[in-house]
Amino acid sequence: MSSAALPPRRDPAWIARVSWTVTALVLLWPLLTLTEFRPAQLWAPGSREPILNFLGSFFPPAHSAEFLQMVARETWRTVAMATAGIVLGLFIAVPGALLATEALSVSLLSGRMAPLPRALRQAVRWTLIVLRSVPELVWALVFVRVAGLGPTPGVLAIALTYGGMLGKVYAEILDSGEAPPTQALLRNGAGRLQAFCYALLPQNAAELASYTVYRWECAIRSSVVLGFVGAGGLGQQMDSSMKMFSGGEVATMLLVFVALVALADRMSAALRRQLG
């Protein structure tokens, strides 16, 4: 057997891998230093005892009938807040997507979109980007100041952020579809709404619905977090229990939250399979 046929004794890519590893460490170290990332502080003598005492208070989880009824009520309120926020967000997303979709432009049929429609679409796209760029937590803080504590700020916060997210992605999905059917309808005198309903929507309905269901699942997670700033639901009750150092109540609500997210994930996956 010739020496040329023998496999190499060293990995030919090891130099590149070592180089990239060293480069990543060199870049990561200043970032960790800047953020003062010191996980060893969690196990320092001054921190160890309070952490262990708090975690120890999680057992046993609270399970009184009155408390479980309150948790069930707040859990349902959390799901309702997420669902209402998504529904309101669709009132932003659907018109925004239709206005931002270039495939529905009549002037584009001539080869180049007219300046006014192009400016309008860009303005709508930037509006959607601004809405989705502001985290729902920030919107919730604003609306808590305006509307007070309760689910209303959470619903409005989810509606604005997720309306921007859905609208932008809807427009991208519609623009990535097959253009000839839409152009054929527009060239033969169909309106933009007719072209959308009979050309763009049928070929992209599964993807649009799948993304909407996924965002509903994300909204359930967000609605729990929004409760920590006073937007109601399970998160607000969890925040109150943590401030009172009621570890058993926190443990119960954490278990319910994990089960809620797992259930939403299963429902979302099942619906996406059906729509796909």
Secondary structure as UniProt FT lines:
FT   HELIX           3..5
FT   TURN            12..13
FT   HELIX           14..34
FT   TURN            35..36
FT   HELIX           39..43
FT   HELIX           45..56
FT   TURN            57..58
FT   HELIX           65..100
FT   HELIX           102..104
FT   HELIX           107..110
FT   HELIX           115..133
FT   HELIX           136..147
FT   HELIX           151..175
FT   HELIX           179..187
FT   TURN            188..189
FT   HELIX           192..195
FT   HELIX           196..200
FT   HELIX           201..226
FT   HELIX           227..229
FT   HELIX           234..243
FT   TURN            244..245
FT   HELIX           247..275
//
